[in-house]
Amino acid sequence: MSPRTPASPAASRAPEDAYTAEPFVPDRADLAALREAAAGCRGCPLHRDATRTVFGAGSAGARVMLVGEQPGDQEDRQGRPFVGPAGKLLDRALAEAGIDPGEAYVTNAVKHFKFTRAGTGGRRIHKAPTRRETTACGPWLAAELALVEPELIVVLGATAGKALLGPAFRVTRVRGTVLREEIHGRRERLVPTVHPSAVLRAEDREAAYRGLVSDLRVAARALG
């Protein structure tokens, strides 16, 4: 199924706060069709520098959906979410908490890698997406939620939390708790925690990792 295209050339020249992926999201599509359509998304400026769109991965029947911020350098190169160092740490933490990583659906609030370069032609360094960029990408996440219909959403970090729950979200206030909120027209259960990349950056990495596992155990118990 082919995606819709912007109604007029003016749409592609809209100011940044008017950018949205909505014209590119096909109606009544399955995950494979969504993934194919997302590869051609031009809903915000981030596609210009990224190598490719990094869509979610996993089964439409997954009981748990994990939502992160955006793809990183390795994800952008390989085209799959959570395949870099943070993803490997997340898989280990999930398994330790009692959640099979292979049975989860993993995705990001933003589907393109945003970065700066360290010097001319240097290493690509992650740059946090803006609220406008996460809002522009929201229709893809809404479509994923509608198809997967997870029993539980694990929110990985502040950017994902703000994309789902609004700008007032603070991960430190609600991490490791089960929230019940209206998300894109569905009543959802969510367990917020830190992004695994924050564990890798932590001064006391072991303590940060134990905290992540503890939060994920709350999610495992909520799944039953």
N, C-alpha and C positions, 0 to 999 in steps of 0.2 A: 504494500500500500504506500503510495507516494505521499510525502508531507505536503501540507499546504504551503503556498508561497506568499510573501508579503503582498498586500493588496495593490500597492503602487510603488514606484521608485522612491517616492518620498519617505516610505517606511524605513528604507535602508539608510536614510539620511537623518533619522530622528535623533533628537538629543539623547545623551546617555541615559537619563532617567526614564526615557520612553522605550528603551531597548527591552525586548522580551523574546523568549524562545517560542511563545505560543503559536505563531504562524507556521512553525516547522514541525509541530507535534501532530502526528496523524490521528484521526479519529478511529476508535474501535480497533486498535492495533494490538498485537501480542508483543512480548518482549523482544523477539527477533526483529519485528518491524520497527519498533521504537528505536532499537539500537542502530538499525540501518538508517533511519531518518535522522537520528542525532548526529551521525557522521557528517551530515551536510548542514548542520545548524550554523547560522550566522546571526543569531539573535543578540549578541553583544560583541564587543571588540576583542574578547579574549581569544577567539578562534584564529586571529591574524598571526599570532606568534607561536601558538601551540602546534605540536607536530600532528596531533589528531584529537578527536573527541574520545574521552574515556568514559564509557557508559557503565552502568552497574553490571554485576556478574552474579549468577546464582539462579536458583530455580524459582519459577513463579509460585510454587507451593511452599516456599520457605516459611517457617514459623517466625523467624526473627530477621529483621532488617537492620543492618548497621549502616549509619549515615555519618560520613566524615566530611571534611572541608572541601578539598579539591585534590585532583591527582598531583603527584610529585614528579620528579625528573624521570624515575624509572617507569612509573605508570604511563607517563606521556610517551615514552619510547616504545613500551610494550603494548599499550592500548588496553590494559586491564587495571582495575583498581586494587590498591593495597598489595602490590607485588614487590615493593621496596623494603627497606629495613623496618619501617613502621608497621608494614603489613605482616612481616614475619614475626615481629614482637606481638602483634595483635593475635595472630593465630595461636601462638604459644599461650597467651593469657586466656583466650577463649577455651582452649582445651583444658587448661588447669582449672578453670571455673566450672567446667562441666557442659560446655556448649561446643558441639562439633562444628569447626569452622567450615567444613565442606557442606553443611546443611543450612548455612546462613546466606542471605542475599546481602551483598556489600555494594555500596554506592557512595557518591559524594554529592554535596549540595551544589557544587559547581563542577561542570564536566570538562573544562579545559584548564591546563596548567598555566598559572600566572607566575611570572618570574622576572627577576632582573639578572643582569650578568655581572660577574666579578671581573671588571676590567674588560678591555676590548676582546671579544670572542672568548671570554673566560667561562668559568663554571656557572651553570644556571642556578640561581638562588631563589627559593620559594618566596613569594610575596603574597600576603593575605588578600583575598578578594574583598571588594567593597560590598556594602549592603546593596547597592544598585545591581552589582553583578550577580549576587546570590538571588536577588529577586527576579532578575531576567531569566535565570536558569530554573526558577521554581516550577514552571510547567512540566519539565522533564521529571522532577522528583515527584510531583503530584501524580503523573501518569504511572510511574513505577509503583507508588503506594496503592493506586487503584487496582493494578494488576496483581501484585503480590499479596495484598491484603494481609500483612503480617499480624501475628498475635501480639508482637512486641517490637518496638523500635529502640535500638540502643543508639543514643546520641553521642557522637564522639567529638567533644570539644565545643568551644564557644561559637564558632562560625556555623556549624551544623545546628546548634541549639537556637541561634538567632534566626536562621533560615526557617526552622520549623515552628518556633514558639514566639518569635518577635524580638525586637531589639532590647527589651528589658531582661532577657535571659542571662543568667550568670551561672556558669557551670559549678563554681565553688559552693553556691548556695544549695543546690539541689542534687549534686552528684550522689549516686548510690541510693536514690529513692525512686519509687514507682509513681510516675505522674499520669494523670488521665486528662487529656486535652483534645479539643476539636482541631483536627489537622486536615486541611483540604476537604472539608465536608464529612470526615469520618471521625468517630470517637476512637482515639488511639491510647494505648498504654506505652509509656516511654520511660527508659532508664538512662539518665544522662551520666556521662563519665568524661574523663579527660581524653584527648586525642593521643594515640600511642606515640606520636612524634614528640609530644610534651614529655613523655617518660624518657625518651632518648636524650632530650636536652636537659633533664633534671640534674641538679647537683648531686642529689642522693638518688641515683637511678633505681637502686633496689627497693627503697621505700616507695618511690613513685610507682614502680611495677606492682608491688604488693597492693597498693591502693587501687590500681586498675583492676587487678584480679578480684579484689573484694567487691568492687562495684559490679563486675560481670557476674559474680556469684548471686547478687541480688537479682539480676536479669534471669539467671538460670532457674532460681527458685520461682520467679514470677511465671516462667514458662511451664513449670511443673514437671 
